[in-house]
Each structure stands twice: as C-alpha cells, then as structure tokens.
Amino acid sequence: MAEETIVVALGGNAILQPGQKGTAVEQRANIRATAGAIASLVEMGHRVVVTHGNGPQVGNILIQHEAGSDQVPAMPLDVCGAESQGQIGYMIQQALRNELRARGLPASVASVVTQVVVRADDPAFGNPTKPVGPFYPEDRARVLETERGWVMREVRPGFWRRVVPSPDPVRIVELEEVRTLSEAGTLVIASGGGGIPVTERADGVLEGVEAVIDKDLAGQRLAVGMGADVFAIFTDVDRVALAYGTPEQRFLDRMTLDEARTYLEAGHFPPGSMGPKVLAVIRFLEAGGGRALIASIKQAAEALAGKAGTTIVR
C-alpha cells in the first residue's frame, strides 16, 4: 500500500472508557493501547496527524476551577480548553514516542496547542446548546446566570448545567506549523478538543471565546488543510448503522458521499452522536479528500485496508 497522509480523530473512549473516574492511571492505560494502533499505521509507512476529543477532561478541569474559585481565580473556558490540550497531548505524545521507539521507528512526536477561528456572527452564539462543567441545583444556577451571565439549562430534573455555543470551525490558526512539523517527519498531535475557539478581528487580532467546537468538524478542517488522503474517525462503535437501536438497525460497510448526505438528511445520525461525524466526513469528501473511515480504534489497520469499519468514498 502506498504511503498516505492520514488524519486520525480519536474519540473520548480512546482516552477514557465509560464508567471510569478519569484518573491519570486509567487514561494512561487507555492511551497506551491507542498508541499501539496509531504506531501500526506509522509502521505501514503512513504519515499520521492525530487530533482528539477532550470532553471529560475539560469538564473535570471546569469542576476543579469551580471548586477552588474561592482561593484562586477560575479560568475562562478557552483557557481550560488549552489546559486540556496540554494534558492530553502530553499523555499521547509520551505513549506514542515510547511505542515508536519500542518498534525501532523514528520517534519524533510533538503536540501543538492549537487555536481554531470561528465567526463572531455564527448563529450558535445566539443559541448555546453544549453542556459543560458541573451540575448545579436551581438556586445556584440562577445566581450564576445573574452574576456571570451564563446560560443555564435544566438537563435532568433538579440538575442544571451551563450551556455554551458550539460554532462551526473556519480555520486552523497553527496549520502551517503543523504542516511544517509533519513534512519534517514529526507525528503531530493538534487541534485537541476541536481546538481553542477564537475570533479574528479585521486587524488580525485573535481573541478567545467561551465556546466548544466539535472535534470531528475541526478535524475535517485539519485534514483538508493537511491535504490528507484519509480522514479516519475512530470512535466507540465498529461501524456506522442506519436506524440505530431499532429493530431495523443495519450496519454499513461502505457509503458513497451521496448516500451519506441522504442518510444524514433522513435523520439516521443524531446530532449528539454520529451526526457530526458523518457531517465532517461529507465536508472532507466535498473538499476533495480521498476517502474517510468511521471505525473502532482497535481495528485501525483493518479499517484502513477496507476490512473493518465503514468506508465513505465520493
């Protein structure tokens, strides 16, 4: 198989499994297994760029900041996102370096703290939908609405959370730096958690904003910017399914771009789970990408060979 440039988007399960508390020991163990799968792609001769989710980690950081806010100033959401990029990036790059060295492969790995531009007039800013941070009782939620201007929403009876905008990613700020490192032979980890959301003024000045970008949609921007041949979304399911969770459920080994559009418009892929992944794949292929994969990280090599997961082509 000829060398390909592959952008790998890791789902949260590659870092933290359901039911785990999120200890460093748990996360390191999960990441070590993930590193093995990624190293196998490198061993096959491919150039790999990695991006990842950060939902549980940034949520824990927000809880820690809230709990300690009477002693030290709590940081805004964009800064917490940067913290999570450093935390997760460190763990992934260390595990990958160790795994590559153990296989006798070049072990240049680097994490790039990555900003992603969003439009200041994105409609998402007028309709915050993404829950973040701790759960609160209603009385505390009302105080936070007044004191901090947060939008609070009851996510289940008696439990309230802050909701923030999830704007569309427009541009990866550090794309040239990522491309330079990758072309020099470094395995780069970038755009973690969808990137740190920033707006760009007319004079080019960047400003962080309180928002969360979908990591798969940001990963698509990264993949297109890198000129990737393959955009691989590795998640906690083996394949894409139609009518998921119903008696009519049907797994798909392959989809065309037109089929993906049709299924998405028909509502087969919910907004909170598979929807953004399929949308990211559609955008990648529309922008000229070669093919996309949605599969389990445990079957990364098999999915690349078309023997596992769901392959989406133009």
C-alpha positions in Angstrom: 0.0 0.0 0.0 1.4 3.4 -1.0 2.2 6.0 1.7 -0.8 8.1 2.6 -1.3 11.1 4.8 -3.9 10.1 7.5 -5.6 12.5 9.9 -6.8 10.4 12.9 -9.6 11.8 15.0 -9.7 10.0 18.4 -13.0 9.8 20.3 -13.1 10.2 24.0 -13.2 6.4 24.6 -9.6 6.2 23.3 -8.6 8.2 26.4 -11.4 7.5 28.9 -13.7 4.5 29.0 -17.3 4.6 30.2 -17.6 4.1 34.0 -14.0 5.2 34.7 -13.3 8.1 37.1 -10.7 9.7 34.9 -7.6 9.1 36.9 -4.2 9.5 35.3 -3.6 5.8 35.6 -6.8 5.0 33.7 -6.1 7.5 31.0 -2.5 6.4 30.5 -3.6 2.8 30.1 -6.2 3.6 27.5 -3.8 5.9 25.6 -1.1 3.2 25.6 -3.5 0.8 23.8 -4.4 3.6 21.4 -0.8 4.4 20.7 -0.2 0.9 19.6 -2.9 1.2 17.0 -1.5 4.5 15.7 2.0 3.2 15.7 0.9 0.4 13.4 -0.2 2.9 10.8 3.2 4.6 11.0 4.8 1.2 10.7 2.9 0.6 7.5 4.7 3.7 6.1 1.9 6.3 6.5 2.3 9.9 7.7 -0.1 10.4 10.6 -1.5 13.5 12.3 -3.6 13.0 15.4 -6.5 15.0 16.8 -8.6 14.1 19.8 -11.6 14.8 22.0 -11.4 16.4 25.4 -15.0 16.3 26.8 -14.4 14.5 30.1 -11.1 16.2 30.7 -12.2 19.8 30.2 -15.3 19.0 32.2 -13.1 17.9 35.1 -10.9 21.0 34.8 -14.0 23.2 35.0 -15.2 21.4 38.1 -11.7 21.8 39.7 -11.8 25.5 38.9 -15.2 26.0 40.3 -14.4 24.1 43.5 -11.3 26.2 44.0 -12.7 29.6 42.9 -12.8 30.9 46.5 -9.0 30.5 46.7 -7.7 31.2 43.1 -9.4 32.8 40.1 -11.2 30.4 37.8 -10.1 30.5 34.2 -12.4 31.0 31.2 -13.5 28.1 29.0 -10.9 28.8 26.2 -8.1 28.7 28.8 -9.5 25.4 30.2 -9.5 24.0 26.7 -5.9 24.9 26.3 -5.1 23.2 29.6 -6.8 20.0 28.3 -4.8 20.1 25.1 -1.6 20.2 27.1 -2.7 17.4 29.4 -4.0 15.0 26.8 -1.3 15.9 24.2 1.4 15.2 26.8 0.0 11.7 27.5 -0.5 10.8 23.9 2.9 12.1 22.7 4.7 10.3 25.5 2.9 7.0 24.8 3.5 7.3 21.0 7.1 8.1 21.5 7.6 5.1 23.7 5.7 2.8 21.3 7.5 4.0 18.2 10.9 3.6 19.9 10.0 0.1 21.0 9.3 -0.8 17.3 12.5 0.8 16.1 10.7 3.6 14.3 11.6 7.3 14.2 10.1 8.7 17.4 9.7 12.4 16.7 6.3 13.4 18.3 5.0 16.8 19.2 1.8 18.4 20.5 0.8 21.8 19.2 -1.5 24.0 21.2 -4.0 24.8 18.5 -6.4 27.7 18.0 -9.4 27.5 15.7 -11.1 30.5 14.2 -14.9 30.8 14.5 -17.1 33.5 13.1 -18.2 36.1 15.7 -21.6 36.2 14.0 -22.0 32.4 14.0 -25.7 31.7 14.8 -24.5 29.3 17.6 -23.6 32.3 19.7 -27.3 33.1 19.8 -28.3 29.6 20.7 -26.0 27.9 23.2 -26.6 24.1 23.3 -23.4 22.4 24.6 -23.5 21.5 28.3 -20.2 22.0 30.1 -18.9 21.8 33.7 -20.5 20.8 37.0 -24.2 20.1 37.8 -25.9 22.7 39.9 -29.2 23.0 41.9 -31.6 25.5 40.5 -30.9 28.2 43.1 -27.2 28.2 42.4 -27.9 28.1 38.7 -30.0 31.2 38.9 -27.2 33.0 40.9 -24.6 32.1 38.2 -26.9 33.4 35.5 -27.1 36.7 37.3 -23.5 37.0 38.5 -21.6 35.6 35.5 -24.1 36.0 32.6 -24.0 32.2 32.0 -26.9 30.5 30.2 -28.1 27.7 32.4 -30.3 24.8 31.4 -32.1 22.0 33.3 -30.5 18.8 31.8 -32.5 16.5 34.0 -35.0 17.1 36.8 -33.4 19.1 39.6 -29.9 19.3 37.8 -28.8 22.4 35.9 -25.7 22.9 33.8 -24.1 25.7 31.9 -24.6 25.6 28.1 -22.2 27.3 25.7 -22.2 27.9 21.9 -20.8 25.3 19.5 -19.8 27.4 16.5 -18.6 26.0 13.2 -14.8 25.9 12.8 -13.5 28.1 10.0 -9.7 27.9 10.0 -6.9 26.2 11.9 -4.6 29.1 13.1 -1.4 26.9 13.5 -1.9 24.9 10.3 1.4 26.0 8.7 3.3 25.0 11.9 1.6 21.6 11.9 2.3 21.1 8.2 5.9 22.0 8.6 6.5 19.6 11.5 4.6 16.8 9.7 6.6 17.3 6.5 9.8 17.1 8.5 8.8 13.6 9.8 7.2 14.5 13.1 4.0 12.8 14.2 1.9 15.8 15.3 -1.0 16.0 17.7 -3.1 19.1 17.0 -6.5 20.7 17.3 -7.3 18.8 20.5 -10.9 19.0 21.7 -11.9 20.8 18.5 -9.2 23.5 19.1 -9.3 26.6 21.3 -12.1 28.7 19.8 -11.0 32.2 18.9 -12.5 35.0 16.8 -10.4 37.1 14.4 -10.8 40.9 14.2 -10.4 42.8 11.0 -6.8 43.7 12.0 -5.9 40.1 12.5 -6.0 40.1 16.3 -7.2 36.8 17.8 -9.5 36.7 20.9 -10.5 33.6 22.8 -14.3 33.0 23.2 -16.4 30.9 25.6 -17.4 28.1 23.3 -16.8 24.4 22.4 -16.0 23.3 18.8 -17.0 19.8 17.7 -13.7 17.9 17.4 -14.7 16.0 14.3 -15.7 19.1 12.4 -12.4 20.7 13.4 -10.6 17.5 12.5 -12.1 17.8 9.0 -10.6 21.3 8.7 -7.3 19.9 9.8 -7.5 17.0 7.3 -8.3 19.3 4.4 -5.6 21.7 5.4 -3.0 18.9 5.6 -4.1 17.6 2.1 -4.9 14.3 3.8 -5.7 11.2 1.7 -7.7 9.7 4.5 -9.7 11.2 7.3 -10.2 8.5 10.0 -12.6 8.9 12.8 -12.0 6.3 15.5 -14.9 6.1 17.9 -16.6 3.6 20.3 -18.6 1.8 17.6 -17.3 -0.7 15.0 -19.3 0.7 12.1 -22.0 3.2 11.1 -25.6 2.0 11.4 -28.9 3.1 9.9 -31.9 3.1 12.3 -29.5 2.6 15.2 -31.0 1.0 18.3 -34.2 -0.1 16.4 -35.3 -3.5 15.1 -34.5 -2.1 11.6 -30.9 -1.4 12.5 -28.5 -2.1 9.7 -24.7 -1.7 9.7 -22.9 -0.2 6.8 -19.5 -1.4 5.5 -19.4 1.3 2.8 -21.2 4.6 1.9 -20.9 6.9 -1.1 -20.9 10.7 -0.5 -24.5 10.9 -1.9 -25.7 8.1 0.3 -24.1 9.8 3.4 -25.9 13.1 2.6 -29.2 11.3 2.0 -29.0 9.3 5.3 -28.0 12.4 7.3 -30.9 14.4 5.9 -33.2 11.5 6.7 -32.3 11.7 10.4 -30.4 8.4 10.7 -27.5 10.1 12.5 -28.4 12.0 15.7 -26.9 15.5 16.3 -25.4 14.4 19.6 -23.5 11.3 18.4 -23.0 10.1 14.9 -24.4 13.3 13.1 -21.3 15.5 13.4 -19.0 12.6 12.4 -20.9 12.0 9.2 -21.2 15.7 8.5 -17.4 16.0 9.0 -16.9 13.1 6.5 -19.2 14.7 4.0 -17.3 18.0 4.2 -13.9 16.3 3.8 -15.0 14.4 0.7 -16.7 17.5 -0.8 -13.4 19.4 -0.3 -11.5 16.8 -2.4 -10.5 14.3 0.3 -9.8 10.8 -0.9 -11.8 8.6 1.5 -13.0 8.6 5.1 -13.3 6.0 7.7 -15.5 5.6 10.8 -14.4 2.7 12.9 -13.1 1.4 16.2 -9.6 2.3 17.2 -8.9 -1.4 17.9 -9.5 -2.1 14.2 -7.5 0.9 12.8 -5.3 -1.1 10.4 -8.1 -3.3 9.2 -10.3 -0.3 8.6 -7.6 1.3 6.5 -7.5 -1.8 4.4 -11.2 -1.8 4.0 -11.7 -4.9 6.1 -13.5 -3.2 9.1 -15.5 -0.2 10.0 -17.4 2.0 7.5 -15.6 3.4 4.4 -17.0 6.5 2.8 -16.0 7.5 -0.7 -17.0 10.1 -3.3 
